[in-house]
Amino acid sequence: MGKKYRNKVLTEQIKKDLKSLLYQIAEEKGFSIEHFEIGMDDMCICLCPSRQSCR
């Protein structure tokens, strides 16, 4: 099996737009984003079902 190569698809502008859009959707749907991290080709997000902290 060969190596898996990934293209860097999440440019700085796409990251900025994606983060803004996800925070907007979370606000509209009543979720809070506790953790949000975007890498060069992936992202990690932790949502809570209400605007209160999950902790």
C-alpha positions, 0 to 999 in steps of 0.5 A: 500500500502506498503513501496517502498524500493530501492537498492543502485545501483549507486556505486561511480565507476558507478557514476564516469563512468556515469558522464564522459560518459554523459559529453562526449556525451554532448560535441559530440552532442553540448550540455552543462551540466549546472547542474549535480547531482547524488544521490544513486538511481537517478540523475538530469541533466540540459542540454542546447542546445548549448555550451553557458550558458543557462543564 
